[in-house]
Amino acid sequence: MERENCVFSSKSHPGIGFSFMTPLFKHKYLFALLGIFLAGMSNATLASEATGAFLGAKDTEHPDWFKESFLDFEDDIDEAAAEDKRLVLYFYQAGCPYCNALIEHNFTQRDIVETMQSHFTVVSINMWGDREVVQVGGRSFTEKTLAAALSVNFTPTLLFFDENKKVILRLNGYYPPEDFRLALDWAKSSSPAEGAFSDYLAATQTSAASPTLNNQTFFAPLPEAWDAASRPFTAVYFEQTNCRQCDIMHQQVLSQPVVRTQIDKMHNVQLDIWSSTPVTLPDGRQIESRAWAKEMGVKFSPTIIFFDSLGKEVLRMEGAFKSFHTHGIFRYVNDRAYEQQPSFQRYLGDLAEHYREQGLDVNIWSYDLAVSKDNQPVVPD
C-alpha cells in the first residue's frame, strides 16, 4: 500500500536570546529548556511505543517465468496467441499476503506451474506503479491509473484475455489451489459462449465440505431486506453446498466479533446459487436464485454483493479473505467511505493506521487477532 513519508524538523525561535541574562539566570533558563526538551522527547517516545504493530504483510518475489513485458497489451496478446497461449494480467501490491499465497502456495504446485507455463503468459502489474502501459484499444495509462480504471479493489486480481483481446475471466482476490486449478482449466481454452465459469465450477468441484448451507442467525429473507428504514445496506451471500471456502468463511471469519459487529449493521441474506427458490428483486421482478446469480455474474462461492437501499450494487467480495479484510470491506460499505474514497485499498491502509494510532495491533493475516491489544482480540469503535 502506498504511503507518504512526512519529515518534521524544528528550528530555534528567532526571538529567543540570552544577551540580557545574568550567568546564573542563563544557566537556570537553559536547564528549564532542557527539561522541557527532555519531557517532549519522553512524550514522543511514549507515543511511538504506544503505536500498534502492523503484522501479516509479506513481500514476494515473482517467478522468473513471468514475462518481461513492454506493457503494450495488444502486442502481448498477439505474442501469446502465436505460441498458442493466452495473456494473464496479474495485479499485485507490495506486502500483500494474498499475493504471497498465490505465488508461494499456488505457484509452487507442479501441475499449476506446468499449466501456467504451457497455456498462459503472465504479466505483472503493480497497482500503485507508475510505469506506462498501453491497454487493449491503444489508450495509455500508468499502472495505478489502469488499476483504478479497471476497479481493481483487491490483490491479487487476474484478468485472462483470449486471442480476440477479450477478457474471458476475472479473478478478484485470492483463489486457493483447488479452485485456481479449475479456473486455469476453464480459461486455457474456453470462451464465454461455451458457458459460464460458475457452471464449470459447479460441475467439477469435488472438495469435501458441508452438504448443507451454513446457517446464521443474522440471515433474513430477501423480500424484507430491501426495507432501508433501519439498515441502509443489504449484503447478499451467494453460496452453495459442498463449498469448502464457504465453510471457512462462516467458521473462521464471520464468527469473529470484529467482523460480526459490522455484519449486524446490515440486512444479510443467504442464497444458494443453484436453487430454484424465487426471490423478489428491488425492481419488483421475481426470479429464481440461480438465475439471479447468473445475471449478477457470480462465478465463485462464496461471493458477497453489497447493495444500497435502491438495490444498486456498491461492492462485491469474492475470493478467500481473512478477518481484517472482511471487517474492512463491511465497514467500507457501512460508513459510506466509498463515496469519498473510491480506492478500497487506500481506505484499508488508512483504517489500519487509524487503529494503530490508538495503540491497537493489526494483523491482516490472522483470523482471531485481526485487531488486538496485548494479544487479546479487540472490537474497535
C-alpha positions in Angstrom: 0.0 0.0 0.0 1.3 3.4 -0.8 2.5 5.6 2.0 3.8 9.2 2.0 6.6 9.9 4.5 6.4 13.2 6.3 9.6 14.6 7.8 9.2 17.0 10.6 12.0 19.5 11.6 12.3 22.0 14.4 14.2 25.3 14.4 15.2 27.7 17.2 12.8 30.6 17.6 14.5 33.7 16.3 13.0 35.8 19.1 14.8 33.9 21.9 18.1 35.5 23.1 20.3 35.4 26.1 22.3 38.6 26.0 20.3 40.3 28.7 20.6 37.4 31.2 22.9 37.0 34.2 25.1 33.9 34.1 23.1 32.2 36.9 19.8 33.0 35.4 21.1 31.9 32.0 22.0 28.5 33.4 18.6 28.1 35.1 16.9 29.1 31.9 18.9 26.6 29.9 18.2 23.8 32.4 14.5 24.7 32.2 14.6 24.5 28.4 16.5 21.2 28.6 13.8 19.8 30.9 11.1 20.8 28.6 13.0 19.3 25.7 13.6 16.0 27.5 10.0 15.9 28.6 9.0 16.3 25.0 11.3 13.6 23.9 9.9 11.3 26.6 6.3 12.0 25.4 7.3 11.4 21.8 9.0 8.1 22.9 5.8 7.1 24.7 3.7 8.0 21.8 5.9 6.0 19.5 5.8 3.0 21.9 2.0 3.3 22.0 1.6 2.9 18.3 0.3 -0.6 17.5 2.1 -3.1 15.4 1.3 -3.9 11.8 1.6 -7.7 11.2 0.9 -10.1 8.4 2.4 -8.3 5.4 4.5 -10.5 3.2 6.8 -9.4 0.4 7.0 -11.7 -2.6 9.5 -12.4 -5.4 7.7 -13.2 -8.6 8.7 -16.3 -10.6 11.3 -15.9 -13.3 8.9 -17.3 -15.9 6.7 -14.2 -15.7 7.1 -12.2 -18.9 9.3 -9.1 -19.0 6.8 -7.0 -21.0 6.9 -3.6 -22.7 3.4 -3.3 -21.3 1.6 -3.0 -24.6 -1.1 -5.5 -24.0 -2.3 -5.9 -27.6 1.3 -6.9 -28.5 1.4 -9.2 -25.5 -1.9 -10.9 -26.5 -0.7 -11.4 -30.1 2.7 -12.8 -29.0 0.9 -15.2 -26.6 -1.5 -16.3 -29.3 1.4 -17.0 -31.7 2.6 -19.5 -29.0 -1.0 -20.9 -28.6 -1.2 -19.2 -25.2 -3.4 -16.6 -23.5 -2.4 -13.4 -21.7 -2.9 -13.0 -17.9 -2.6 -9.6 -16.3 -1.7 -10.1 -12.6 -2.3 -7.0 -10.4 -0.4 -7.1 -7.1 0.9 -4.8 -4.4 3.9 -4.8 -2.1 3.4 -6.6 1.2 0.1 -8.3 0.1 -0.2 -11.7 1.9 -2.8 -12.8 -0.6 -0.4 -12.2 -3.5 2.2 -14.1 -1.5 -0.2 -17.0 -1.1 -0.8 -17.1 -4.8 3.0 -17.2 -5.5 4.1 -19.4 -2.7 1.1 -21.7 -2.4 -0.4 -21.9 -5.9 2.7 -21.4 -8.0 4.7 -24.0 -6.1 2.3 -26.7 -7.2 4.0 -28.5 -10.1 0.8 -29.1 -12.1 -0.3 -25.4 -11.7 3.1 -24.2 -12.8 3.1 -26.5 -15.8 -0.3 -25.3 -16.8 0.7 -21.7 -16.4 3.8 -22.1 -18.5 2.2 -24.2 -21.2 -1.0 -22.2 -21.7 -0.5 -18.7 -20.4 1.8 -15.7 -20.5 1.7 -13.7 -17.2 2.5 -10.0 -17.0 2.6 -8.5 -13.5 1.1 -5.0 -12.8 1.9 -3.1 -9.6 -1.5 -1.5 -8.7 0.5 1.5 -7.3 3.1 1.6 -10.0 4.0 4.4 -12.4 5.1 2.5 -15.5 3.3 3.4 -18.6 1.0 0.7 -20.0 -1.0 0.6 -23.3 -4.3 -1.0 -22.7 -6.2 -3.0 -25.3 -7.6 -0.4 -27.7 -4.4 1.7 -27.6 -5.2 4.0 -24.6 -2.3 4.8 -22.4 -2.3 4.6 -18.6 0.1 4.3 -15.7 -0.2 1.1 -13.8 -2.1 2.7 -10.9 -4.5 4.6 -13.2 -5.2 1.4 -15.1 -5.9 -0.4 -11.8 -8.3 2.4 -10.9 -10.0 2.4 -14.3 -10.5 -1.4 -14.0 -11.8 -1.1 -10.5 -9.1 -3.3 -9.0 -10.1 -3.3 -5.3 -8.3 -6.5 -4.2 -5.0 -8.0 -4.9 -4.3 -10.4 -6.5 -6.6 -9.6 -9.3 -6.1 -11.7 -12.5 -7.5 -10.9 -15.9 -7.4 -13.6 -18.6 -7.6 -12.5 -22.2 -8.4 -14.7 -25.2 -6.8 -14.3 -28.6 -9.6 -11.9 -29.6 -8.4 -9.5 -26.9 -11.5 -10.1 -24.8 -11.4 -10.6 -21.0 -12.9 -14.1 -20.6 -12.3 -14.5 -16.9 -11.5 -12.2 -14.0 -10.5 -13.4 -10.5 -10.8 -10.8 -7.8 -8.8 -11.8 -4.8 -7.0 -15.0 -3.8 -8.3 -18.4 -5.0 -6.9 -21.4 -3.2 -5.1 -24.0 -5.3 -8.1 -26.3 -5.8 -10.3 -23.5 -7.2 -7.4 -21.9 -9.0 -6.8 -25.2 -10.9 -10.4 -25.2 -12.1 -10.1 -21.6 -13.3 -7.0 -22.4 -15.3 -8.5 -25.4 -16.8 -11.5 -23.4 -18.0 -9.6 -20.3 -19.1 -6.9 -22.0 -21.2 -9.4 -23.0 -23.9 -12.9 -21.9 -23.1 -14.9 -18.9 -24.1 -18.0 -17.3 -22.5 -20.1 -18.7 -25.4 -19.3 -22.2 -24.2 -20.9 -21.5 -20.8 -20.2 -19.6 -17.6 -17.2 -20.3 -15.4 -19.6 -20.8 -12.5 -21.3 -23.6 -14.4 -18.0 -25.3 -14.9 -17.1 -24.9 -11.2 -20.4 -26.5 -10.1 -19.9 -29.4 -12.5 -16.3 -30.1 -11.4 -15.9 -29.2 -7.7 -15.4 -32.3 -5.6 -13.9 -30.9 -2.3 -15.2 -32.5 0.9 -17.3 -29.9 2.6 -20.7 -29.3 4.3 -23.5 -30.9 2.4 -25.8 -28.1 3.6 -25.6 -24.3 3.6 -24.1 -22.7 6.7 -26.9 -21.1 8.6 -26.5 -17.9 10.6 -28.9 -16.2 13.0 -28.4 -12.9 11.2 -29.7 -14.1 7.9 -33.1 -12.7 6.8 -35.4 -13.3 3.9 -34.6 -11.2 0.8 -38.0 -9.5 0.4 -37.6 -7.9 3.8 -34.1 -6.9 3.2 -34.7 -4.0 0.8 -36.5 -2.0 3.5 -34.0 0.7 4.4 -35.9 2.1 7.3 -33.4 0.7 9.9 -30.4 -0.5 7.8 -29.4 1.1 4.6 -27.4 -1.8 3.1 -28.1 -5.3 2.2 -25.4 -8.0 1.9 -26.4 -11.0 -0.3 -24.3 -14.1 0.3 -24.2 -16.2 -2.8 -23.2 -19.7 -1.6 -23.6 -23.3 -2.4 -23.4 -26.7 -0.6 -20.2 -28.7 -0.6 -18.3 -25.4 -0.6 -15.1 -25.6 1.5 -14.4 -21.8 1.3 -18.0 -21.2 2.4 -17.3 -23.3 5.5 -14.1 -21.4 6.2 -15.8 -18.1 5.8 -18.6 -19.0 8.3 -16.5 -20.9 10.8 -13.3 -18.8 10.9 -14.2 -15.3 9.7 -17.9 -14.5 10.3 -17.6 -15.8 13.8 -15.1 -13.1 14.8 -16.6 -10.2 16.8 -14.6 -7.7 14.8 -16.5 -8.9 11.7 -19.8 -9.6 13.4 -20.3 -6.0 14.7 -20.1 -4.8 11.1 -22.4 -7.5 9.8 -25.1 -6.6 12.3 -25.4 -3.2 10.8 -26.7 -4.6 7.6 -29.5 -6.8 6.3 -27.9 -10.1 5.5 -29.4 -12.6 3.0 -28.1 -16.1 2.0 -28.9 -17.6 -1.4 -28.0 -20.9 -2.9 -26.6 -20.1 -6.4 -28.1 -23.3 -7.7 -31.5 -23.0 -6.1 -34.8 -22.6 -7.9 -36.2 -20.6 -4.9 -37.9 -17.4 -6.2 -36.7 -14.1 -4.9 -38.1 -10.6 -5.3 -35.6 -8.0 -6.6 -35.6 -4.3 -5.8 -37.2 -3.5 -9.2 -40.1 -5.8 -8.4 -39.1 -8.7 -10.6 -39.4 -12.2 -9.4 -36.6 -14.5 -10.4 -35.0 -17.8 -9.3 -31.9 -17.6 -7.1 -29.8 -19.4 -9.7 -31.0 -17.1 -12.5 -30.2 -14.0 -10.4 -26.7 -15.4 -9.5 -26.0 -15.9 -13.2 -27.4 -12.5 -14.1 -25.1 -10.9 -11.4 -22.1 -12.8 -12.9 -21.4 -14.8 -9.7 -18.7 -17.2 -10.6 -17.2 -18.2 -7.2 -18.8 -19.2 -3.9 -18.9 -17.6 -1.5 -19.5 -14.2 -3.1 -21.0 -11.4 -1.1 -22.6 -8.5 -3.0 -23.4 -5.3 -1.2 -26.5 -3.3 -2.3 -27.7 0.1 -1.2 -31.3 0.8 -0.3 -32.2 1.3 -4.0 -30.8 -2.1 -4.9 -27.7 -0.7 -6.6 -24.5 -2.7 -6.2 -21.9 -0.9 -4.1 -19.1 -3.5 -3.9 -18.6 -7.3 -4.1 -16.4 -9.6 -2.1 -15.0 -12.6 -4.0 -12.2 -15.0 -3.3 -10.8 -16.1 0.1 -10.4 -13.3 2.7 -9.4 -13.4 6.4 -10.8 -11.3 9.2 -9.2 -7.9 8.8 -10.0 -7.5 5.2 -13.6 -8.8 5.7 -14.1 -6.3 8.6 -12.7 -3.6 6.4 -14.9 -4.4 3.4 -18.1 -4.3 5.6 -17.0 -1.1 7.3 -16.1 0.5 3.9 -19.8 0.0 2.9 -21.4 0.7 6.3 -19.5 4.0 6.7 -20.2 5.0 3.1 -16.5 5.5 2.7 -16.7 4.6 -1.0 -18.4 8.0 -1.5 -15.2 9.8 -0.5 -12.5 7.2 -1.2 -13.0 5.2 -4.4 -9.9 3.1 -3.7 -10.7 0.4 -1.1 -7.1 -0.4 -0.7 -6.3 3.2 0.3 -9.2 3.1 2.7 -8.0 -0.2 4.2 -4.5 1.2 4.7 -5.8 4.3 6.4 -8.1 2.2 8.6 -5.1 0.1 9.7 -3.1 3.3 10.6 -6.1 4.7 12.5 -6.3 1.6 14.7 -2.5 1.5 15.2 -2.6 5.2 16.3 -5.0 4.0 19.0 -2.3 1.6 20.2 -4.0 -1.5 18.6 -2.2 -4.2 16.8 -3.4 -5.0 13.3 -2.7 -8.4 11.8 -4.0 -8.7 8.2 -3.3 -12.4 8.1 -4.9 -13.6 11.2 -8.4 -15.0 11.8 -8.8 -14.3 15.6 -6.4 -11.4 16.2 -7.2 -9.1 13.3 -7.3 -6.2 15.7 -5.9 -6.8 19.2 -4.3 -5.3 22.3 -1.8 -7.3 24.4 -2.6 -10.4 22.3 -6.3 -10.2 23.1 -8.9 -9.5 20.3 -10.4 -6.1 20.3 -13.5 -4.7 18.6 -12.6 -1.1 17.6 -15.1 1.7 17.5 
